[in-house]
Amino acid sequence: MVLNAARLFDAGKPCGSEANMCKLAGSEAAWHAADTCLQTHGGFGYTQEYDIERKFRETRLYQTAPISTNLILSHVAIHELGMPKSF
């Protein structure tokens, strides 16, 4: 998916939806991996010596910055699914 978005970008074609979907998939994968890691380590996952708590906080950031998951879903809904904009 990333290579397809990059190929479209290099060709000067619109690639906003593809890039947004890549970011969404990546942030979701990171979140689920961090959640599983924290769940596996239990209470030790919250200690700073294992560095899991920092990774867990960082993966949450991926879902909100620089563009939030809701804005990505809105972009895809409007530009790919043809749903109307709501004001």
PyMOL Python script that loads the backbone (N, CA, C, O; Angstrom):
from pymol import cmd

cmd.read_pdbstr("""\
ATOM      1  N   MET A   1       0.827  -1.176   0.000  1.00  0.00           N
ATOM      2  CA  MET A   1       0.000   0.000   0.000  1.00  0.00           C
ATOM      3  C   MET A   1       0.883   1.256   0.000  1.00  0.00           C
ATOM      4  O   MET A   1       0.587   2.235  -0.686  1.00  0.00           O
ATOM      5  N   VAL A   2       1.956   1.212   0.768  1.00  0.00           N
ATOM      6  CA  VAL A   2       2.871   2.355   0.822  1.00  0.00           C
ATOM      7  C   VAL A   2       3.547   2.559  -0.534  1.00  0.00           C
ATOM      8  O   VAL A   2       3.662   3.686  -1.015  1.00  0.00           O
ATOM      9  N   LEU A   3       3.990   1.466  -1.141  1.00  0.00           N
ATOM     10  CA  LEU A   3       4.648   1.574  -2.450  1.00  0.00           C
ATOM     11  C   LEU A   3       3.696   2.112  -3.506  1.00  0.00           C
ATOM     12  O   LEU A   3       4.110   2.883  -4.372  1.00  0.00           O
ATOM     13  N   ASN A   4       2.439   1.724  -3.449  1.00  0.00           N
ATOM     14  CA  ASN A   4       1.451   2.232  -4.395  1.00  0.00           C
ATOM     15  C   ASN A   4       1.245   3.734  -4.199  1.00  0.00           C
ATOM     16  O   ASN A   4       1.178   4.481  -5.174  1.00  0.00           O
ATOM     17  N   ALA A   5       1.147   4.174  -2.960  1.00  0.00           N
ATOM     18  CA  ALA A   5       0.991   5.605  -2.678  1.00  0.00           C
ATOM     19  C   ALA A   5       2.217   6.376  -3.158  1.00  0.00           C
ATOM     20  O   ALA A   5       2.089   7.457  -3.733  1.00  0.00           O
ATOM     21  N   ALA A   6       3.397   5.823  -2.923  1.00  0.00           N
ATOM     22  CA  ALA A   6       4.629   6.489  -3.365  1.00  0.00           C
ATOM     23  C   ALA A   6       4.709   6.535  -4.892  1.00  0.00           C
ATOM     24  O   ALA A   6       5.149   7.529  -5.470  1.00  0.00           O
ATOM     25  N   ARG A   7       4.284   5.465  -5.526  1.00  0.00           N
ATOM     26  CA  ARG A   7       4.290   5.420  -6.993  1.00  0.00           C
ATOM     27  C   ARG A   7       3.352   6.481  -7.565  1.00  0.00           C
ATOM     28  O   ARG A   7       3.703   7.171  -8.522  1.00  0.00           O
ATOM     29  N   LEU A   8       2.182   6.610  -6.991  1.00  0.00           N
ATOM     30  CA  LEU A   8       1.238   7.638  -7.434  1.00  0.00           C
ATOM     31  C   LEU A   8       1.801   9.039  -7.199  1.00  0.00           C
ATOM     32  O   LEU A   8       1.673   9.914  -8.056  1.00  0.00           O
ATOM     33  N   PHE A   9       2.417   9.248  -6.049  1.00  0.00           N
ATOM     34  CA  PHE A   9       3.008  10.554  -5.737  1.00  0.00           C
ATOM     35  C   PHE A   9       4.109  10.895  -6.738  1.00  0.00           C
ATOM     36  O   PHE A   9       4.165  12.013  -7.249  1.00  0.00           O
ATOM     37  N   ASP A  10       4.973   9.936  -7.013  1.00  0.00           N
ATOM     38  CA  ASP A  10       6.067  10.165  -7.960  1.00  0.00           C
ATOM     39  C   ASP A  10       5.554  10.452  -9.365  1.00  0.00           C
ATOM     40  O   ASP A  10       6.193  11.178 -10.127  1.00  0.00           O
ATOM     41  N   ALA A  11       4.402   9.883  -9.709  1.00  0.00           N
ATOM     42  CA  ALA A  11       3.819  10.095 -11.031  1.00  0.00           C
ATOM     43  C   ALA A  11       3.016  11.391 -11.098  1.00  0.00           C
ATOM     44  O   ALA A  11       2.480  11.737 -12.150  1.00  0.00           O
ATOM     45  N   GLY A  12       2.933  12.105  -9.981  1.00  0.00           N
ATOM     46  CA  GLY A  12       2.184  13.360  -9.949  1.00  0.00           C
ATOM     47  C   GLY A  12       0.680  13.166  -9.921  1.00  0.00           C
ATOM     48  O   GLY A  12      -0.074  14.084 -10.244  1.00  0.00           O
ATOM     49  N   LYS A  13       0.240  11.979  -9.539  1.00  0.00           N
ATOM     50  CA  LYS A  13      -1.194  11.685  -9.473  1.00  0.00           C
ATOM     51  C   LYS A  13      -1.703  11.869  -8.050  1.00  0.00           C
ATOM     52  O   LYS A  13      -0.916  11.841  -7.104  1.00  0.00           O
ATOM     53  N   PRO A  14      -3.010  12.058  -7.888  1.00  0.00           N
ATOM     54  CA  PRO A  14      -3.569  12.186  -6.537  1.00  0.00           C
ATOM     55  C   PRO A  14      -3.313  10.917  -5.708  1.00  0.00           C
ATOM     56  O   PRO A  14      -3.555   9.802  -6.171  1.00  0.00           O
ATOM     57  N   CYS A  15      -2.834  11.103  -4.513  1.00  0.00           N
ATOM     58  CA  CYS A  15      -2.530   9.946  -3.661  1.00  0.00           C
ATOM     59  C   CYS A  15      -2.939  10.171  -2.210  1.00  0.00           C
ATOM     60  O   CYS A  15      -2.491   9.452  -1.317  1.00  0.00           O
ATOM     61  N   GLY A  16      -3.794  11.173  -1.973  1.00  0.00           N
ATOM     62  CA  GLY A  16      -4.201  11.497  -0.610  1.00  0.00           C
ATOM     63  C   GLY A  16      -4.885  10.350   0.105  1.00  0.00           C
ATOM     64  O   GLY A  16      -4.582  10.067   1.264  1.00  0.00           O
ATOM     65  N   SER A  17      -5.795   9.696  -0.572  1.00  0.00           N
ATOM     66  CA  SER A  17      -6.518   8.589   0.075  1.00  0.00           C
ATOM     67  C   SER A  17      -5.589   7.425   0.369  1.00  0.00           C
ATOM     68  O   SER A  17      -5.670   6.814   1.435  1.00  0.00           O
ATOM     69  N   GLU A  18      -4.707   7.116  -0.575  1.00  0.00           N
ATOM     70  CA  GLU A  18      -3.771   6.012  -0.375  1.00  0.00           C
ATOM     71  C   GLU A  18      -2.827   6.298   0.794  1.00  0.00           C
ATOM     72  O   GLU A  18      -2.585   5.430   1.632  1.00  0.00           O
ATOM     73  N   ALA A  19      -2.298   7.520   0.841  1.00  0.00           N
ATOM     74  CA  ALA A  19      -1.401   7.885   1.939  1.00  0.00           C
ATOM     75  C   ALA A  19      -2.130   7.865   3.275  1.00  0.00           C
ATOM     76  O   ALA A  19      -1.586   7.404   4.278  1.00  0.00           O
ATOM     77  N   ASN A  20      -3.354   8.362   3.288  1.00  0.00           N
ATOM     78  CA  ASN A  20      -4.142   8.357   4.517  1.00  0.00           C
ATOM     79  C   ASN A  20      -4.441   6.939   4.985  1.00  0.00           C
ATOM     80  O   ASN A  20      -4.375   6.654   6.181  1.00  0.00           O
ATOM     81  N   MET A  21      -4.769   6.049   4.052  1.00  0.00           N
ATOM     82  CA  MET A  21      -5.055   4.669   4.430  1.00  0.00           C
ATOM     83  C   MET A  21      -3.802   3.980   4.970  1.00  0.00           C
ATOM     84  O   MET A  21      -3.897   3.146   5.871  1.00  0.00           O
ATOM     85  N   CYS A  22      -2.625   4.321   4.426  1.00  0.00           N
ATOM     86  CA  CYS A  22      -1.368   3.771   4.943  1.00  0.00           C
ATOM     87  C   CYS A  22      -1.145   4.219   6.381  1.00  0.00           C
ATOM     88  O   CYS A  22      -0.787   3.414   7.240  1.00  0.00           O
ATOM     89  N   LYS A  23      -1.355   5.494   6.636  1.00  0.00           N
ATOM     90  CA  LYS A  23      -1.168   6.010   7.988  1.00  0.00           C
ATOM     91  C   LYS A  23      -2.151   5.363   8.955  1.00  0.00           C
ATOM     92  O   LYS A  23      -1.782   5.009  10.074  1.00  0.00           O
ATOM     93  N   LEU A  24      -3.387   5.210   8.530  1.00  0.00           N
ATOM     94  CA  LEU A  24      -4.393   4.583   9.384  1.00  0.00           C
ATOM     95  C   LEU A  24      -4.008   3.135   9.701  1.00  0.00           C
ATOM     96  O   LEU A  24      -4.054   2.720  10.859  1.00  0.00           O
ATOM     97  N   ALA A  25      -3.633   2.376   8.689  1.00  0.00           N
ATOM     98  CA  ALA A  25      -3.262   0.972   8.902  1.00  0.00           C
ATOM     99  C   ALA A  25      -2.028   0.862   9.801  1.00  0.00           C
ATOM    100  O   ALA A  25      -1.966  -0.002  10.677  1.00  0.00           O
ATOM    101  N   GLY A  26      -1.054   1.737   9.581  1.00  0.00           N
ATOM    102  CA  GLY A  26       0.155   1.711  10.394  1.00  0.00           C
ATOM    103  C   GLY A  26      -0.102   2.074  11.844  1.00  0.00           C
ATOM    104  O   GLY A  26       0.425   1.435  12.754  1.00  0.00           O
ATOM    105  N   SER A  27      -0.915   3.101  12.058  1.00  0.00           N
ATOM    106  CA  SER A  27      -1.200   3.513  13.435  1.00  0.00           C
ATOM    107  C   SER A  27      -2.020   2.464  14.167  1.00  0.00           C
ATOM    108  O   SER A  27      -1.822   2.247  15.363  1.00  0.00           O
ATOM    109  N   GLU A  28      -2.932   1.814  13.469  1.00  0.00           N
ATOM    110  CA  GLU A  28      -3.729   0.747  14.092  1.00  0.00           C
ATOM    111  C   GLU A  28      -2.857  -0.458  14.430  1.00  0.00           C
ATOM    112  O   GLU A  28      -3.004  -1.050  15.499  1.00  0.00           O
ATOM    113  N   ALA A  29      -1.950  -0.823  13.525  1.00  0.00           N
ATOM    114  CA  ALA A  29      -1.053  -1.956  13.783  1.00  0.00           C
ATOM    115  C   ALA A  29      -0.145  -1.662  14.974  1.00  0.00           C
ATOM    116  O   ALA A  29       0.069  -2.525  15.825  1.00  0.00           O
ATOM    117  N   ALA A  30       0.387  -0.442  15.029  1.00  0.00           N
ATOM    118  CA  ALA A  30       1.257  -0.066  16.149  1.00  0.00           C
ATOM    119  C   ALA A  30       0.487  -0.094  17.469  1.00  0.00           C
ATOM    120  O   ALA A  30       0.997  -0.565  18.485  1.00  0.00           O
ATOM    121  N   TRP A  31      -0.742   0.415  17.442  1.00  0.00           N
ATOM    122  CA  TRP A  31      -1.554   0.434  18.660  1.00  0.00           C
ATOM    123  C   TRP A  31      -1.834  -0.982  19.161  1.00  0.00           C
ATOM    124  O   TRP A  31      -1.700  -1.259  20.353  1.00  0.00           O
ATOM    125  N   HIS A  32      -2.218  -1.870  18.258  1.00  0.00           N
ATOM    126  CA  HIS A  32      -2.525  -3.243  18.668  1.00  0.00           C
ATOM    127  C   HIS A  32      -1.271  -3.969  19.157  1.00  0.00           C
ATOM    128  O   HIS A  32      -1.343  -4.758  20.099  1.00  0.00           O
ATOM    129  N   ALA A  33      -0.127  -3.709  18.528  1.00  0.00           N
ATOM    130  CA  ALA A  33       1.121  -4.330  18.972  1.00  0.00           C
ATOM    131  C   ALA A  33       1.501  -3.831  20.367  1.00  0.00           C
ATOM    132  O   ALA A  33       1.890  -4.624  21.225  1.00  0.00           O
ATOM    133  N   ALA A  34       1.388  -2.523  20.595  1.00  0.00           N
ATOM    134  CA  ALA A  34       1.728  -1.967  21.903  1.00  0.00           C
ATOM    135  C   ALA A  34       0.758  -2.458  22.975  1.00  0.00           C
ATOM    136  O   ALA A  34       1.169  -2.742  24.100  1.00  0.00           O
ATOM    137  N   ASP A  35      -0.513  -2.559  22.637  1.00  0.00           N
ATOM    138  CA  ASP A  35      -1.508  -3.049  23.579  1.00  0.00           C
ATOM    139  C   ASP A  35      -1.224  -4.501  23.961  1.00  0.00           C
ATOM    140  O   ASP A  35      -1.312  -4.868  25.132  1.00  0.00           O
ATOM    141  N   THR A  36      -0.885  -5.318  22.975  1.00  0.00           N
ATOM    142  CA  THR A  36      -0.557  -6.722  23.233  1.00  0.00           C
ATOM    143  C   THR A  36       0.704  -6.841  24.083  1.00  0.00           C
ATOM    144  O   THR A  36       0.783  -7.678  24.983  1.00  0.00           O
ATOM    145  N   CYS A  37       1.682  -6.002  23.789  1.00  0.00           N
ATOM    146  CA  CYS A  37       2.924  -6.002  24.564  1.00  0.00           C
ATOM    147  C   CYS A  37       2.655  -5.626  26.017  1.00  0.00           C
ATOM    148  O   CYS A  37       3.164  -6.273  26.933  1.00  0.00           O
ATOM    149  N   LEU A  38       1.871  -4.601  26.224  1.00  0.00           N
ATOM    150  CA  LEU A  38       1.532  -4.163  27.575  1.00  0.00           C
ATOM    151  C   LEU A  38       0.728  -5.241  28.302  1.00  0.00           C
ATOM    152  O   LEU A  38       0.961  -5.503  29.482  1.00  0.00           O
ATOM    153  N   GLN A  39      -0.199  -5.852  27.612  1.00  0.00           N
ATOM    154  CA  GLN A  39      -1.010  -6.911  28.207  1.00  0.00           C
ATOM    155  C   GLN A  39      -0.139  -8.104  28.590  1.00  0.00           C
ATOM    156  O   GLN A  39      -0.344  -8.714  29.639  1.00  0.00           O
ATOM    157  N   THR A  40       0.824  -8.433  27.747  1.00  0.00           N
ATOM    158  CA  THR A  40       1.714  -9.562  28.008  1.00  0.00           C
ATOM    159  C   THR A  40       2.597  -9.314  29.223  1.00  0.00           C
ATOM    160  O   THR A  40       2.820 -10.219  30.027  1.00  0.00           O
ATOM    161  N   HIS A  41       3.100  -8.091  29.358  1.00  0.00           N
ATOM    162  CA  HIS A  41       3.992  -7.775  30.468  1.00  0.00           C
ATOM    163  C   HIS A  41       3.249  -7.447  31.759  1.00  0.00           C
ATOM    164  O   HIS A  41       3.858  -7.397  32.827  1.00  0.00           O
ATOM    165  N   GLY A  42       1.951  -7.226  31.672  1.00  0.00           N
ATOM    166  CA  GLY A  42       1.172  -6.935  32.862  1.00  0.00           C
ATOM    167  C   GLY A  42       1.616  -5.651  33.528  1.00  0.00           C
ATOM    168  O   GLY A  42       1.886  -4.657  32.853  1.00  0.00           O
ATOM    169  N   GLY A  43       1.693  -5.666  34.849  1.00  0.00           N
ATOM    170  CA  GLY A  43       2.070  -4.482  35.616  1.00  0.00           C
ATOM    171  C   GLY A  43       3.481  -4.003  35.315  1.00  0.00           C
ATOM    172  O   GLY A  43       3.773  -2.813  35.441  1.00  0.00           O
ATOM    173  N   PHE A  44       4.361  -4.921  34.917  1.00  0.00           N
ATOM    174  CA  PHE A  44       5.723  -4.516  34.581  1.00  0.00           C
ATOM    175  C   PHE A  44       5.765  -3.632  33.335  1.00  0.00           C
ATOM    176  O   PHE A  44       6.730  -2.898  33.124  1.00  0.00           O
ATOM    177  N   GLY A  45       4.731  -3.702  32.521  1.00  0.00           N
ATOM    178  CA  GLY A  45       4.672  -2.878  31.326  1.00  0.00           C
ATOM    179  C   GLY A  45       4.556  -1.399  31.625  1.00  0.00           C
ATOM    180  O   GLY A  45       4.847  -0.563  30.769  1.00  0.00           O
ATOM    181  N   TYR A  46       4.132  -1.069  32.837  1.00  0.00           N
ATOM    182  CA  TYR A  46       3.984   0.333  33.225  1.00  0.00           C
ATOM    183  C   TYR A  46       5.263   0.922  33.825  1.00  0.00           C
ATOM    184  O   TYR A  46       5.349   2.134  34.024  1.00  0.00           O
ATOM    185  N   THR A  47       6.248   0.081  34.112  1.00  0.00           N
ATOM    186  CA  THR A  47       7.484   0.592  34.696  1.00  0.00           C
ATOM    187  C   THR A  47       8.376   1.179  33.617  1.00  0.00           C
ATOM    188  O   THR A  47       8.359   0.740  32.467  1.00  0.00           O
ATOM    189  N   GLN A  48       9.148   2.171  34.005  1.00  0.00           N
ATOM    190  CA  GLN A  48      10.006   2.846  33.032  1.00  0.00           C
ATOM    191  C   GLN A  48      11.225   2.007  32.649  1.00  0.00           C
ATOM    192  O   GLN A  48      11.831   2.260  31.608  1.00  0.00           O
ATOM    193  N   GLU A  49      11.594   1.033  33.450  1.00  0.00           N
ATOM    194  CA  GLU A  49      12.794   0.266  33.145  1.00  0.00           C
ATOM    195  C   GLU A  49      12.628  -0.650  31.920  1.00  0.00           C
ATOM    196  O   GLU A  49      13.625  -1.037  31.311  1.00  0.00           O
ATOM    197  N   TYR A  50      11.406  -0.998  31.554  1.00  0.00           N
ATOM    198  CA  TYR A  50      11.187  -1.848  30.389  1.00  0.00           C
ATOM    199  C   TYR A  50      10.876  -1.066  29.123  1.00  0.00           C
ATOM    200  O   TYR A  50      10.845  -1.649  28.040  1.00  0.00           O
ATOM    201  N   ASP A  51      10.649   0.213  29.226  1.00  0.00           N
ATOM    202  CA  ASP A  51      10.438   1.089  28.066  1.00  0.00           C
ATOM    203  C   ASP A  51       9.128   0.811  27.316  1.00  0.00           C
ATOM    204  O   ASP A  51       8.889   1.384  26.253  1.00  0.00           O
ATOM    205  N   ILE A  52       8.298  -0.053  27.859  1.00  0.00           N
ATOM    206  CA  ILE A  52       7.039  -0.383  27.202  1.00  0.00           C
ATOM    207  C   ILE A  52       6.039   0.747  27.349  1.00  0.00           C
ATOM    208  O   ILE A  52       5.296   1.046  26.414  1.00  0.00           O
ATOM    209  N   GLU A  53       6.013   1.379  28.514  1.00  0.00           N
ATOM    210  CA  GLU A  53       5.054   2.461  28.739  1.00  0.00           C
ATOM    211  C   GLU A  53       5.288   3.620  27.779  1.00  0.00           C
ATOM    212  O   GLU A  53       4.331   4.256  27.338  1.00  0.00           O
ATOM    213  N   ARG A  54       6.544   3.902  27.450  1.00  0.00           N
ATOM    214  CA  ARG A  54       6.840   4.982  26.498  1.00  0.00           C
ATOM    215  C   ARG A  54       6.344   4.619  25.105  1.00  0.00           C
ATOM    216  O   ARG A  54       5.729   5.442  24.426  1.00  0.00           O
ATOM    217  N   LYS A  55       6.607   3.405  24.686  1.00  0.00           N
ATOM    218  CA  LYS A  55       6.137   2.955  23.367  1.00  0.00           C
ATOM    219  C   LYS A  55       4.613   2.974  23.307  1.00  0.00           C
ATOM    220  O   LYS A  55       4.029   3.326  22.283  1.00  0.00           O
ATOM    221  N   PHE A  56       3.979   2.597  24.405  1.00  0.00           N
ATOM    222  CA  PHE A  56       2.521   2.599  24.449  1.00  0.00           C
ATOM    223  C   PHE A  56       1.985   4.011  24.272  1.00  0.00           C
ATOM    224  O   PHE A  56       1.029   4.222  23.525  1.00  0.00           O
ATOM    225  N   ARG A  57       2.592   4.985  24.955  1.00  0.00           N
ATOM    226  CA  ARG A  57       2.176   6.384  24.807  1.00  0.00           C
ATOM    227  C   ARG A  57       2.435   6.887  23.393  1.00  0.00           C
ATOM    228  O   ARG A  57       1.612   7.608  22.829  1.00  0.00           O
ATOM    229  N   GLU A  58       3.571   6.512  22.819  1.00  0.00           N
ATOM    230  CA  GLU A  58       3.898   6.965  21.463  1.00  0.00           C
ATOM    231  C   GLU A  58       2.922   6.431  20.428  1.00  0.00           C
ATOM    232  O   GLU A  58       2.562   7.146  19.493  1.00  0.00           O
ATOM    233  N   THR A  59       2.494   5.195  20.580  1.00  0.00           N
ATOM    234  CA  THR A  59       1.572   4.637  19.588  1.00  0.00           C
ATOM    235  C   THR A  59       0.217   5.328  19.630  1.00  0.00           C
ATOM    236  O   THR A  59      -0.485   5.390  18.621  1.00  0.00           O
ATOM    237  N   ARG A  60      -0.145   5.840  20.780  1.00  0.00           N
ATOM    238  CA  ARG A  60      -1.394   6.606  20.858  1.00  0.00           C
ATOM    239  C   ARG A  60      -1.252   7.911  20.081  1.00  0.00           C
ATOM    240  O   ARG A  60      -2.211   8.387  19.473  1.00  0.00           O
ATOM    241  N   LEU A  61      -0.071   8.473  20.106  1.00  0.00           N
ATOM    242  CA  LEU A  61       0.189   9.706  19.375  1.00  0.00           C
ATOM    243  C   LEU A  61       0.017   9.504  17.872  1.00  0.00           C
ATOM    244  O   LEU A  61      -0.443  10.409  17.177  1.00  0.00           O
ATOM    245  N   TYR A  62       0.381   8.330  17.367  1.00  0.00           N
ATOM    246  CA  TYR A  62       0.265   8.060  15.930  1.00  0.00           C
ATOM    247  C   TYR A  62      -1.169   8.159  15.438  1.00  0.00           C
ATOM    248  O   TYR A  62      -1.403   8.419  14.258  1.00  0.00           O
ATOM    249  N   GLN A  63      -2.134   7.952  16.335  1.00  0.00           N
ATOM    250  CA  GLN A  63      -3.542   8.016  15.940  1.00  0.00           C
ATOM    251  C   GLN A  63      -4.105   9.424  15.964  1.00  0.00           C
ATOM    252  O   GLN A  63      -5.221   9.656  15.497  1.00  0.00           O
ATOM    253  N   THR A  64      -3.345  10.368  16.502  1.00  0.00           N
ATOM    254  CA  THR A  64      -3.862  11.724  16.599  1.00  0.00           C
ATOM    255  C   THR A  64      -3.024  12.773  15.885  1.00  0.00           C
ATOM    256  O   THR A  64      -3.533  13.850  15.575  1.00  0.00           O
ATOM    257  N   ALA A  65      -1.766  12.495  15.617  1.00  0.00           N
ATOM    258  CA  ALA A  65      -0.899  13.504  15.005  1.00  0.00           C
ATOM    259  C   ALA A  65      -0.179  12.917  13.798  1.00  0.00           C
ATOM    260  O   ALA A  65       0.140  11.729  13.837  1.00  0.00           O
ATOM    261  N   PRO A  66       0.089  13.624  12.777  1.00  0.00           N
ATOM    262  CA  PRO A  66      -0.302  15.001  12.520  1.00  0.00           C
ATOM    263  C   PRO A  66      -1.752  15.134  12.054  1.00  0.00           C
ATOM    264  O   PRO A  66      -2.269  16.245  11.945  1.00  0.00           O
ATOM    265  N   ILE A  67      -2.399  14.023  11.785  1.00  0.00           N
ATOM    266  CA  ILE A  67      -3.812  14.065  11.402  1.00  0.00           C
ATOM    267  C   ILE A  67      -4.515  12.923  12.128  1.00  0.00           C
ATOM    268  O   ILE A  67      -3.996  11.810  12.202  1.00  0.00           O
ATOM    269  N   SER A  68      -5.687  13.206  12.655  1.00  0.00           N
ATOM    270  CA  SER A  68      -6.370  12.206  13.473  1.00  0.00           C
ATOM    271  C   SER A  68      -7.041  11.134  12.619  1.00  0.00           C
ATOM    272  O   SER A  68      -7.291  11.311  11.427  1.00  0.00           O
ATOM    273  N   THR A  69      -7.316  10.033  13.275  1.00  0.00           N
ATOM    274  CA  THR A  69      -7.996   8.912  12.620  1.00  0.00           C
ATOM    275  C   THR A  69      -9.355   9.343  12.074  1.00  0.00           C
ATOM    276  O   THR A  69      -9.752   8.908  10.993  1.00  0.00           O
ATOM    277  N   ASN A  70     -10.063  10.182  12.801  1.00  0.00           N
ATOM    278  CA  ASN A  70     -11.382  10.639  12.342  1.00  0.00           C
ATOM    279  C   ASN A  70     -11.279  11.451  11.058  1.00  0.00           C
ATOM    280  O   ASN A  70     -12.125  11.317  10.174  1.00  0.00           O
ATOM    281  N   LEU A  71     -10.258  12.287  10.944  1.00  0.00           N
ATOM    282  CA  LEU A  71     -10.081  13.060   9.709  1.00  0.00           C
ATOM    283  C   LEU A  71      -9.716  12.161   8.538  1.00  0.00           C
ATOM    284  O   LEU A  71     -10.145  12.398   7.409  1.00  0.00           O
ATOM    285  N   ILE A  72      -8.930  11.137   8.804  1.00  0.00           N
ATOM    286  CA  ILE A  72      -8.590  10.179   7.743  1.00  0.00           C
ATOM    287  C   ILE A  72      -9.850   9.475   7.256  1.00  0.00           C
ATOM    288  O   ILE A  72     -10.086   9.372   6.052  1.00  0.00           O
ATOM    289  N   LEU A  73     -10.652   8.995   8.188  1.00  0.00           N
ATOM    290  CA  LEU A  73     -11.886   8.302   7.806  1.00  0.00           C
ATOM    291  C   LEU A  73     -12.829   9.238   7.058  1.00  0.00           C
ATOM    292  O   LEU A  73     -13.503   8.819   6.117  1.00  0.00           O
ATOM    293  N   SER A  74     -12.881  10.483   7.464  1.00  0.00           N
ATOM    294  CA  SER A  74     -13.711  11.471   6.778  1.00  0.00           C
ATOM    295  C   SER A  74     -13.225  11.694   5.348  1.00  0.00           C
ATOM    296  O   SER A  74     -14.029  11.748   4.417  1.00  0.00           O
ATOM    297  N   HIS A  75     -11.916  11.823   5.176  1.00  0.00           N
ATOM    298  CA  HIS A  75     -11.342  12.029   3.841  1.00  0.00           C
ATOM    299  C   HIS A  75     -11.679  10.856   2.916  1.00  0.00           C
ATOM    300  O   HIS A  75     -12.119  11.052   1.783  1.00  0.00           O
ATOM    301  N   VAL A  76     -11.467   9.652   3.409  1.00  0.00           N
ATOM    302  CA  VAL A  76     -11.740   8.459   2.594  1.00  0.00           C
ATOM    303  C   VAL A  76     -13.229   8.350   2.282  1.00  0.00           C
ATOM    304  O   VAL A  76     -13.601   7.996   1.163  1.00  0.00           O
ATOM    305  N   ALA A  77     -14.075   8.648   3.249  1.00  0.00           N
ATOM    306  CA  ALA A  77     -15.526   8.571   3.027  1.00  0.00           C
ATOM    307  C   ALA A  77     -15.975   9.543   1.945  1.00  0.00           C
ATOM    308  O   ALA A  77     -16.801   9.197   1.100  1.00  0.00           O
ATOM    309  N   ILE A  78     -15.437  10.747   1.967  1.00  0.00           N
ATOM    310  CA  ILE A  78     -15.852  11.761   0.990  1.00  0.00           C
ATOM    311  C   ILE A  78     -15.250  11.502  -0.378  1.00  0.00           C
ATOM    312  O   ILE A  78     -15.956  11.536  -1.386  1.00  0.00           O
ATOM    313  N   HIS A  79     -13.931  11.238  -0.419  1.00  0.00           N
ATOM    314  CA  HIS A  79     -13.232  11.160  -1.703  1.00  0.00           C
ATOM    315  C   HIS A  79     -13.275   9.786  -2.367  1.00  0.00           C
ATOM    316  O   HIS A  79     -13.167   9.691  -3.589  1.00  0.00           O
ATOM    317  N   GLU A  80     -13.430   8.735  -1.591  1.00  0.00           N
ATOM    318  CA  GLU A  80     -13.438   7.400  -2.173  1.00  0.00           C
ATOM    319  C   GLU A  80     -14.838   6.775  -2.200  1.00  0.00           C
ATOM    320  O   GLU A  80     -15.196   6.077  -3.148  1.00  0.00           O
ATOM    321  N   LEU A  81     -15.608   7.029  -1.167  1.00  0.00           N
ATOM    322  CA  LEU A  81     -16.931   6.408  -1.073  1.00  0.00           C
ATOM    323  C   LEU A  81     -18.036   7.325  -1.572  1.00  0.00           C
ATOM    324  O   LEU A  81     -19.180   6.895  -1.717  1.00  0.00           O
ATOM    325  N   GLY A  82     -17.700   8.601  -1.838  1.00  0.00           N
ATOM    326  CA  GLY A  82     -18.674   9.532  -2.367  1.00  0.00           C
ATOM    327  C   GLY A  82     -19.724   9.972  -1.371  1.00  0.00           C
ATOM    328  O   GLY A  82     -20.807  10.404  -1.765  1.00  0.00           O
ATOM    329  N   MET A  83     -19.430   9.873  -0.106  1.00  0.00           N
ATOM    330  CA  MET A  83     -20.387  10.303   0.908  1.00  0.00           C
ATOM    331  C   MET A  83     -20.394  11.831   0.968  1.00  0.00           C
ATOM    332  O   MET A  83     -19.377  12.469   0.698  1.00  0.00           O
ATOM    333  N   PRO A  84     -21.521  12.405   1.317  1.00  0.00           N
ATOM    334  CA  PRO A  84     -21.617  13.880   1.353  1.00  0.00           C
ATOM    335  C   PRO A  84     -20.862  14.461   2.546  1.00  0.00           C
ATOM    336  O   PRO A  84     -20.718  13.820   3.587  1.00  0.00           O
ATOM    337  N   LYS A  85     -20.390  15.683   2.366  1.00  0.00           N
ATOM    338  CA  LYS A  85     -19.787  16.407   3.482  1.00  0.00           C
ATOM    339  C   LYS A  85     -20.918  16.864   4.394  1.00  0.00           C
ATOM    340  O   LYS A  85     -21.989  17.246   3.924  1.00  0.00           O
ATOM    341  N   SER A  86     -20.676  16.823   5.682  1.00  0.00           N
ATOM    342  CA  SER A  86     -21.683  17.336   6.609  1.00  0.00           C
ATOM    343  C   SER A  86     -21.118  18.583   7.276  1.00  0.00           C
ATOM    344  O   SER A  86     -19.936  18.642   7.616  1.00  0.00           O
ATOM    345  N   PHE A  87     -21.959  19.551   7.452  1.00  0.00           N
ATOM    346  CA  PHE A  87     -21.519  20.820   8.045  1.00  0.00           C
ATOM    347  C   PHE A  87     -22.158  21.037   9.360  1.00  0.00           C
ATOM    348  O   PHE A  87     -21.908  22.053  10.008  1.00  0.00           O
TER     349      PHE A  87
END
""", "prot")
cmd.dss("prot")
cmd.show_as("cartoon", "prot")
cmd.util.cbc("prot")
cmd.orient("prot")
